Amino acid sequence: MGINHIDVIGNLVRNPEMRYTPNGVPTTQFTLAVKRPPREGSKGESIDYIPVITWRKLAETSAESFKKGDLVSVEGRMLTRTYETSDGQRRKVVEIEALAVEPIRVEAGTSQPPEDVVPEILEENENIDEIPF
């Protein structure tokens, strides 16, 4: 049995887009830009663009509360789905289905969130086997 849980912190790439399913259920989609530290030997950091989907009350709240550029924390699970384009091509999408979306407040005069909300990254000499989870 596996566990499907993900937590990410990133900036909204554009304003959230809210729609309704044919049954009237609200859903909101947005994309997060999430920084990834550089790999050994490479220069600069990379950015992953991760699609996020929310449902029902969380969808309404996300659409009303967030805008392009906002720094947010997303907790949820990874989903994969396939769909067919109008010209018959099959596409696969990997996205986060959010269970919670919270704003991260940036301290005045800085471009970084407070240290207590930024996940720590393992130092090169730390042993991953010593992590207690």
Residue frames relative to the residue before (quaternion, step in Angstrom):
aa qw qx qy qz dx dy dz
M 1.0000 0.0000 0.0000 0.0000 0.00 0.00 0.00
G 0.2090 -0.7942 0.5622 0.0975 3.57 -0.90 0.91
I 0.3512 -0.6928 0.5845 0.2346 3.49 -1.36 0.14
N 0.1331 -0.7810 0.6083 0.0482 3.54 -0.84 1.02
H 0.3153 0.7238 -0.5429 0.2863 3.57 -0.04 1.33
I 0.0290 0.7992 -0.5985 0.0468 3.55 -0.94 0.90
D 0.0859 -0.7475 0.6572 0.0442 3.54 -1.18 0.76
V 0.0623 0.7896 -0.6073 0.0624 3.57 -0.83 0.99
I 0.1841 -0.7333 0.6425 0.1247 3.52 -1.30 0.52
G 0.2519 0.7693 -0.5551 0.1915 3.56 -0.80 0.99
N 0.5295 -0.6144 0.4896 0.3201 3.53 -1.39 0.02
L 0.4918 -0.6390 0.5020 0.3128 3.56 -1.07 0.77
V 0.4104 -0.7268 0.5063 0.2170 3.55 -0.86 1.02
R 0.7767 -0.0317 0.0334 0.6282 3.58 1.14 -0.69
N 0.6839 -0.4593 0.3453 0.4495 3.57 -1.24 0.13
P 0.5484 -0.6056 0.4529 0.3569 3.61 -1.06 0.68
E 0.2495 -0.7563 0.5891 0.1370 3.56 -1.15 0.73
M 0.1309 -0.8051 0.5758 0.0557 3.58 -0.56 1.16
R 0.0093 -0.7657 0.6425 -0.0288 3.52 -1.09 0.91
Y 0.3351 -0.7084 0.5733 0.2391 3.53 -1.33 0.01
T 0.4633 -0.6430 0.5281 0.3051 3.56 -1.09 0.73
P 0.6785 -0.4702 0.3469 0.4452 3.61 -1.22 0.20
N 0.6786 0.4676 -0.2844 0.4899 3.61 1.19 -0.48
G 0.5907 -0.6242 0.3463 0.3762 3.60 1.27 0.15
V 0.4642 0.6697 -0.4552 0.3588 3.61 1.23 0.29
P 0.3765 -0.7367 0.5081 0.2392 3.62 -0.71 1.00
T 0.0142 0.7650 -0.6434 0.0238 3.53 -1.13 0.79
T 0.1084 -0.7898 0.6024 0.0398 3.55 -1.01 0.84
Q 0.1261 -0.7803 0.6099 0.0569 3.53 -1.04 0.86
F 0.1060 0.7559 -0.6437 0.0547 3.52 -1.21 0.69
T 0.3440 -0.7189 0.5671 0.2081 3.55 -1.30 0.29
L 0.2348 -0.7618 0.5910 0.1232 3.54 -1.02 0.92
A 0.2584 -0.6985 0.6421 0.1816 3.55 -1.14 0.73
V 0.0351 -0.8149 0.5761 -0.0531 3.56 -0.50 1.26
K 0.3644 -0.7423 0.5224 0.2081 3.57 -0.70 1.11
R 0.1308 -0.7556 0.6386 0.0638 3.51 -1.14 0.82
P 0.4796 -0.6774 0.4593 0.3165 3.61 -0.79 0.94
P 0.5900 -0.5916 0.4034 0.3732 3.60 -1.13 0.58
R 0.4819 -0.6220 0.5283 0.3190 3.52 -1.21 0.56
E 0.6562 -0.5129 0.3746 0.4074 3.50 -1.22 0.50
G 0.8098 0.2515 -0.2092 0.4871 3.54 -0.85 0.99
S 0.6759 0.4449 -0.3166 0.4949 3.61 1.19 -0.17
K 0.3955 -0.7110 0.5323 0.2338 3.53 -1.23 0.47
G 0.8093 0.2608 -0.2015 0.4862 3.53 -1.09 0.71
E 0.4606 -0.6695 0.5077 0.2862 3.51 -1.26 0.40
S 0.3889 -0.6869 0.5611 0.2491 3.54 -1.28 0.39
I 0.2482 -0.7436 0.5974 0.1689 3.53 -1.26 0.35
D 0.2096 -0.7440 0.6237 0.1167 3.53 -0.98 0.96
Y 0.2217 -0.7461 0.6140 0.1311 3.57 -1.04 0.82
I 0.0537 -0.8445 0.5305 -0.0507 3.53 -0.29 1.34
P 0.3231 -0.7498 0.5416 0.2003 3.60 -0.66 1.06
V 0.1193 -0.7787 0.6153 0.0282 3.56 -1.08 0.86
I 0.0910 -0.7769 0.6211 0.0485 3.56 -1.08 0.79
T 0.1031 -0.7767 0.6197 0.0442 3.56 -1.04 0.85
W 0.2385 -0.7786 0.5702 0.1086 3.57 -1.23 0.53
R 0.8674 0.1797 -0.1263 0.4466 3.51 -1.39 0.44
K 0.8491 -0.0568 0.0497 0.5228 3.62 -0.89 -0.93
L 0.6320 0.5253 -0.3371 0.4594 3.60 1.00 -0.78
A 0.6156 0.5413 -0.3425 0.4591 3.60 1.08 -0.69
E 0.6674 0.4934 -0.3002 0.4702 3.58 0.92 -0.91
T 0.6641 0.5081 -0.2975 0.4607 3.58 0.92 -0.93
S 0.6589 0.5131 -0.3093 0.4549 3.59 0.93 -0.89
A 0.6682 0.5034 -0.3028 0.4565 3.58 0.93 -0.87
E 0.7053 0.4644 -0.2609 0.4679 3.58 1.03 -0.80
S 0.7696 0.4456 -0.1905 0.4159 3.58 0.97 -0.90
F 0.7877 0.3342 -0.1558 0.4935 3.60 1.04 -0.68
K 0.0806 -0.7788 0.6209 0.0379 3.51 -1.27 0.56
K 0.7397 -0.3930 0.3058 0.4526 3.53 -1.33 0.21
G 0.7965 0.3015 -0.2410 0.4654 3.57 -0.98 0.96
D 0.5323 0.6369 -0.4169 0.3704 3.61 1.17 -0.40
L 0.3387 -0.7077 0.5876 0.1979 3.54 -1.12 0.80
V 0.0513 0.8146 -0.5706 0.0905 3.58 -0.65 1.15
S 0.3298 -0.6759 0.6197 0.2246 3.49 -1.39 0.38
V 0.0981 -0.7906 0.6038 0.0270 3.57 -0.87 1.01
E 0.0814 -0.7561 0.6486 0.0320 3.53 -0.96 0.97
G 0.2978 0.7663 -0.5269 0.2157 3.57 -0.84 0.91
R 0.4798 -0.6236 0.5145 0.3409 3.52 -1.19 -0.69
M 0.4947 -0.6495 0.4953 0.2969 3.54 -1.20 0.64
L 0.0815 -0.7772 0.6232 0.0305 3.54 -1.06 0.85
T 0.1169 -0.7383 0.6527 0.1233 3.52 -1.21 0.51
R 0.0508 0.7840 -0.6169 0.0463 3.54 -1.04 0.77
T 0.2471 -0.7435 0.5986 0.1668 3.52 -1.23 0.41
Y 0.0072 -0.7761 0.6305 0.0117 3.52 -1.22 0.53
E 0.3912 -0.7020 0.5457 0.2372 3.53 -1.29 0.32
T 0.4035 -0.7129 0.5223 0.2372 3.57 -0.89 0.98
S 0.6933 -0.4821 0.3349 0.4180 3.56 -1.28 0.25
D 0.7093 0.4153 -0.2666 0.5033 3.61 1.18 -0.47
G 0.6604 -0.5814 0.2867 0.3791 3.59 1.23 0.48
Q 0.5219 0.6281 -0.4307 0.3844 3.62 1.21 0.10
R 0.3587 -0.7188 0.5549 0.2160 3.58 -1.03 0.85
R 0.0932 -0.7868 0.6099 0.0172 3.57 -0.95 0.96
K 0.2305 -0.7487 0.6065 0.1359 3.53 -1.20 0.65
V 0.1138 -0.7896 0.6023 0.0279 3.57 -0.97 0.92
V 0.1197 -0.7357 0.6619 0.0794 3.55 -1.08 0.84
E 0.1147 0.8022 -0.5710 0.1313 3.57 -0.70 1.08
I 0.4533 -0.6359 0.5380 0.3174 3.54 -1.33 0.19
E 0.2169 -0.7067 0.6564 0.1507 3.54 -1.01 0.89
A 0.2812 -0.8117 0.4926 0.1396 3.56 -0.29 1.29
L 0.2291 -0.7370 0.6232 0.1264 3.50 -1.15 0.83
A 0.7775 0.0144 -0.0049 0.6287 3.57 1.26 -0.49
V 0.0406 -0.7562 0.6528 0.0173 3.56 -1.13 0.77
E 0.0094 -0.8141 0.5779 -0.0568 3.56 -0.65 1.17
P 0.4516 -0.6681 0.5079 0.3031 3.59 -1.00 0.73
I 0.2376 -0.7104 0.6413 0.1661 3.55 -1.23 0.60
R 0.2764 -0.7712 0.5557 0.1418 3.55 -0.64 1.11
V 0.2834 -0.7518 0.5752 0.1536 3.56 -0.83 1.03
E 0.4896 -0.6699 0.4739 0.2949 3.57 -0.90 0.96
A 0.5811 -0.6078 0.4213 0.3398 3.55 -1.02 0.85
G 0.8167 0.2471 -0.1960 0.4832 3.57 -1.00 0.87
T 0.7100 0.3683 -0.2711 0.5355 3.62 1.24 0.14
S 0.3820 -0.6981 0.5448 0.2644 3.54 -1.26 0.17
Q 0.6468 0.5070 -0.3038 0.4819 3.57 1.29 0.18
P 0.4996 -0.6264 0.4924 0.3400 3.59 -1.14 0.55
P 0.6598 -0.4736 0.3703 0.4508 3.59 -1.20 0.22
E 0.6189 -0.6030 0.3614 0.3505 3.57 -1.05 0.77
D 0.6504 0.5535 -0.3370 0.3962 3.59 1.02 -0.65
V 0.7014 0.4283 -0.2948 0.4875 3.65 1.19 -0.11
V 0.5982 0.5457 -0.3712 0.4546 3.59 1.25 -0.11
P 0.4086 -0.7227 0.4884 0.2687 3.59 -0.65 1.03
E 0.4571 -0.6757 0.5057 0.2806 3.55 -1.04 0.78
I 0.2713 -0.7391 0.5959 0.1582 3.55 -1.10 0.73
L 0.5448 -0.6386 0.4317 0.3301 3.56 -0.92 0.89
E 0.4235 -0.6494 0.5664 0.2795 3.51 -1.05 0.76
E 0.6542 -0.5525 0.3459 0.3835 3.57 -1.12 0.62
N 0.7370 0.4285 -0.2429 0.4629 3.60 1.00 -0.70
E 0.5151 0.6332 -0.4378 0.3770 3.63 1.20 0.03
N 0.3632 -0.7213 0.5518 0.2084 3.55 -1.10 0.74
I 0.4210 -0.7328 0.4782 0.2389 3.57 -0.61 1.14
D 0.5962 0.5778 -0.3642 0.4220 3.62 1.14 -0.49
E 0.6502 0.5258 -0.3199 0.4455 3.61 1.20 -0.38
I 0.5156 0.6290 -0.4317 0.3900 3.59 1.24 -0.08
P 0.4046 -0.7865 0.4203 0.2025 3.61 -0.66 1.10
F 0.6827 0.4245 -0.3430 0.4858 3.63 0.94 0.72
